[in-house]
Amino acid sequence: MLRKGLLALALVTATAAAQADETRGLEFGLGVARNDFTLDRDTFGAELKDRTTGYNALFGYRFMPQLAVEGHYFDGGTAEWSVPGVRLSLKSKAYGASVLGTFPIGESFGIFARAGYLHGELETRATIDGDRFGEDTNDNEPFYGLGVRTMMEGAQVRLEYNKSDFDIVGIQQYQISVVWLF
């Protein structure tokens, strides 16, 4: 019985020590974002803009405090535009991966930059003088971002800016995320 208790204590201690390692290991995060959409001027003859609220999730691995790789899911929400005789909506989501480099500032803060690649899925719907049209497109594009983060007990809080340009739309994303470190 004592051996089982000691083994259980050793496992709990090892798990706590692994979770306390904020320098390397697994990470999981969730966030909310404001997305600024800008439709290409060449597509519609005028630059059209809209803002949406979306969310994101990430899963990654930190190799050291300054370097991580992350897989992402972004839901950009649905942007909508109206001009005389035309109503247009664009729903977006993307999957991707990036490399994150962090420059620590003191014990708790840091600035970071990321570069990666996204696979975007865009659902475009239009109503022109009462007639409805739709098209679903997939596009692969690079993206990049900059941000700041602060460390807390076993987690990071990040404020971040990301940018990506797909065939017909550019997306700028301002997000806040909580990333748990394991």
Number of C-alpha atoms within 10 A of each C-alpha: 6 7 8 9 10 11 12 12 12 12 12 12 12 12 12 12 11 15 18 16 14 21 13 19 18 19 21 17 20 16 18 19 24 18 26 19 22 18 22 18 12 9 12 10 9 10 12 17 16 14 18 16 17 20 19 20 19 20 17 21 18 21 13 13 15 16 17 20 19 21 18 19 19 21 20 26 17 20 20 18 14 12 9 7 9 14 16 17 16 21 17 21 20 19 18 19 21 21 18 20 19 20 14 16 12 7 8 11 17 17 18 19 18 22 17 19 19 24 17 21 18 21 15 18 16 19 15 13 10 10 8 12 11 12 10 12 12 14 14 16 14 16 20 17 19 18 18 20 22 17 17 15 10 14 19 21 18 22 19 20 20 19 17 18 20 20 13 15 19 17 21 19 24 20 20 21 20 20 23 20 25 21
